[in-house]
Amino acid sequence: MGSLANIYNLGVKELFSLRRDVVLLALVVWAFSLSIYTAATGMSHDLRNASIAIVDEDRSQLSRRIGEAFLPPFFQEPQMITFAEIDPGMDFGVYTFVIVIPPDFEADVLAGRDPALQVNIDATAMMQAGIGDGYIQSIIGQEVRTFLHGTAPPETAVELEARYAFNPNIESSWFTSVMQVINNVTMLSIVLTGAALIREREHGTIEHLLVMPLTPFEIMMAKVWANGLVILVAVALCLLLVVETLLQVPVAGSRSLFFMGLIFYLFFATALGIFLATVARSMPQFGLLFMLVALPMNLLSGGQTPIESQPEWLQTLMEGVPSKHFVGFAQAILFRDAGLDVVWPQFALVAAIGGLFFAFAAFRFRKSIAEMQG
C-alpha cells in the first residue's frame, strides 16, 4: 500500500509539473485539435478541382460531349486550348490534365476503327495524377458508349457492382483524421514521458527524489500513469469534439474497447520515452533519438501505407513492434466495429511485447539512477 501511495503522489506531482510547462501543454492541445483538423482537411486524397484543358481538333458532337462531361467538384471547367499551348501550360503548372482529341475522332468511332485519345498528365501532382487518370478514362469511356448506344450501354458478360464498406463516400478525411490521432498518441506518449525525466534531470529534482525512500520502479510508474492519463483524456476529447463533432467522422466501434487497447499500448510508448530519456543527456539529443526511432515506427506501422506493400523482411520485423498491432486493432475497432473476439490477439501481442520492453526500460532506468547515485 505504501508503494501504491508513493506512485500516486509522484504521479500527481508529475501532473502539476506538466501544468506549469506551457510549451508541452500547448503541444498536447495542438496535437489533438488543430493538428487533426488540418491533417483531415488540408491535404485531401480525393480528386478536387483538378485543372484540365482540351485540345479539340475534331470539333464534333462527340468531342463536345466529352468536354462537357468534366464537371465540378472533381474537375474545374475545361479550358479549350490549341496544340501549341500544351507544353507552356503544363510547364508552368496551369493544367494538370490535357486531353487531345484528334481529327476525325467521331468518324473513326462510328466506323469502329478504335481511335486513340492522348491524355497528358502532370505527374508532379502525384496524388491527383493517379486518381484523375482513372476518372478521365471512366468518363470518356462512358461518354463514348452512351454516344454509340444511347442511354442503354451494351450488355456485357459480367456486371460489376462495387460496394464500398466502412467509408461509402470514399472520404479521405474519415481515414486521415483517425490515423492522425493514432500517430499522435505514439508521438505524445514518448515526448511527454521523456521530457518529464529530462526536465527533472536538468532542474536537479531527480536528486531530491533519490534521497527519499522511493524506488526507481515507483518513480517510473508515476511518470507512466500520469502522462498516460493525459494522453487518454486528450484522445477522448479529440474523438468526441474534433473527429466526431467538427469533422463529422462516424466512429463505428466501441470506444471502451479502443481505450482498453490504448492503455496496453501506452505502457510500451511511455516506457520507450523513458528509455530514450535515459540514453539522451539533453532535450536536443532526445529530439534526435525521437526522429530516429519514433518517426520510422509510425511510418512503418500501417497507418500511412499498407503493411502488405512493404518487403517481407520488414513485415516480419514490424511484427515485434507494438505500434503495428496498435494501428491494426485501432483501425479494426474504430472503422470496422470489431469486437474483442477479433482484436484480442493484437491486444495480447501489444501487452506481451510492451510488458517486455517496459521491464527492459525499467532495468535501464534503474541503471541510470545507480550511475547518478554513484
Residue pairs with C-beta under 8 A, 6 or more apart in sequence:
3 215
3 218
6 214
6 218
6 222
7 218
7 221
7 222
7 225
8 222
9 222
10 209
10 214
10 218
10 219
10 222
10 223
10 226
11 221
11 222
11 223
11 225
11 226
11 229
12 226
13 222
14 196
14 222
14 223
14 226
14 227
15 226
15 229
15 230
17 196
17 199
18 24
18 25
18 192
18 196
18 226
18 227
18 230
19 25
21 195
21 199
24 191
24 192
24 195
27 188
27 191
28 188
28 192
28 230
28 234
29 234
31 184
31 187
31 188
31 234
32 181
32 184
32 188
32 234
32 235
32 237
32 238
32 242
33 238
33 241
33 242
35 180
35 184
36 177
36 180
36 181
36 184
36 238
36 242
36 243
36 247
37 177
37 242
37 246
37 247
39 176
39 177
39 180
40 172
40 173
40 176
40 177
40 180
40 247
40 249
41 173
41 247
43 176
44 172
44 173
45 127
45 131
45 172
45 175
45 176
46 131
46 170
46 171
46 172
47 74
47 75
47 128
47 131
47 132
47 135
48 73
48 74
49 72
49 73
49 74
49 75
49 76
50 74
50 75
50 76
50 96
50 97
50 128
50 132
51 75
51 76
51 79
51 94
51 95
51 96
51 97
52 70
52 75
52 76
52 78
52 79
52 95
52 96
52 97
52 98
52 99
53 78
53 79
53 80
53 81
53 85
53 86
53 89
53 94
53 95
53 97
53 98
53 99
54 63
54 66
54 67
54 78
54 79
54 80
54 81
54 98
54 99
54 100
54 101
55 80
55 81
55 82
55 83
55 85
55 86
55 98
55 99
55 100
55 101
56 63
56 64
56 67
56 80
56 101
57 83
57 100
57 101
57 102
57 103
57 105
58 101
58 102
58 103
58 104
58 105
58 106
60 105
60 106
60 107
61 106
61 147
62 105
62 106
62 109
62 143
62 144
62 147
63 101
63 105
63 106
65 143
65 146
65 147
66 99
66 101
66 139
66 140
66 143
66 144
67 78
67 80
69 139
69 140
69 142
69 143
70 77
70 78
70 136
70 139
74 132
74 135
75 97
75 132
75 135
78 99
79 95
81 89
81 95
81 98
83 100
86 98
86 100
86 120
88 94
89 95
89 98
90 98
90 120
90 122
93 122
93 124
95 122
96 121
96 122
96 125
96 128
96 129
96 132
97 119
97 120
97 121
97 122
97 132
97 136
98 119
98 120
99 117
99 118
99 119
99 120
99 136
99 140
100 117
100 118
100 119
100 120
101 117
102 115
102 116
102 117
102 118
104 115
105 115
105 117
108 114
108 115
109 115
109 144
109 147
109 148
110 148
117 140
119 133
119 136
119 137
121 129
121 132
121 133
122 129
123 129
142 153
145 153
145 154
146 153
164 170
165 336
166 252
166 335
166 336
167 174
167 175
167 335
173 247
173 249
174 249
174 250
175 335
177 242
177 243
177 247
177 249
178 243
178 249
178 251
178 330
178 331
178 334
178 335
179 303
179 304
179 327
179 331
181 235
181 238
181 239
181 243
182 303
182 326
182 327
182 330
182 331
183 298
183 303
185 231
185 235
185 262
185 265
185 266
185 269
185 326
186 269
186 294
186 297
186 298
186 323
186 326
187 294
187 298
188 231
188 234
189 227
189 228
189 231
189 266
189 269
189 270
189 272
189 273
190 269
190 270
190 272
190 273
190 276
190 290
190 294
191 273
191 290
192 227
192 230
192 231
192 270
192 273
193 223
193 224
193 227
193 270
193 271
193 273
193 274
193 277
194 273
194 274
194 276
194 277
194 280
194 286
194 290
195 273
195 277
195 283
195 286
196 223
196 227
196 277
197 206
197 223
197 273
197 274
197 277
197 278
198 277
198 280
198 282
198 283
198 286
200 206
200 209
202 282
202 283
206 372
207 372
209 219
210 369
210 372
210 373
216 362
216 365
216 366
216 369
217 362
217 366
219 365
219 369
220 271
220 274
220 361
220 362
220 365
223 270
223 274
224 266
224 267
224 270
224 271
224 274
227 270
227 273
228 263
228 266
228 267
228 270
231 262
231 266
232 259
232 262
232 263
232 266
235 259
235 262
236 255
236 259
239 251
239 255
243 249
243 251
244 250
244 251
251 334
252 333
252 334
252 335
252 336
252 337
253 332
253 333
253 334
253 335
253 336
253 337
253 338
253 339
254 333
254 337
254 339
257 333
257 339
257 340
257 343
258 330
258 333
258 334
260 347
261 326
261 329
261 330
261 333
261 343
261 346
261 347
261 350
262 326
262 330
264 347
264 350
264 351
264 354
265 322
265 323
265 326
265 350
265 354
267 351
267 354
267 355
267 358
268 322
268 323
268 350
268 353
268 354
268 357
268 358
269 322
269 323
271 354
271 357
271 358
271 360
271 361
271 362
272 293
272 294
272 357
272 361
274 361
274 365
275 357
275 360
275 361
275 364
275 365
276 286
276 289
276 290
276 293
277 286
278 361
278 364
278 365
278 367
278 368
279 285
279 289
279 364
280 286
280 288
280 289
297 321
297 323
298 304
298 323
299 305
300 310
300 314
300 318
300 321
300 324
301 318
301 321
301 323
301 324
301 326
301 327
302 324
302 327
302 328
302 331
303 327
307 315
307 318
307 324
308 315
310 318
318 324
320 353
321 353
322 349
322 350
322 353
322 354
322 357
325 346
325 349
325 350
325 353
326 346
326 350
328 343
328 346
329 338
329 343
329 346
329 347
329 350
332 338
332 342
332 343
332 346
333 343
340 347
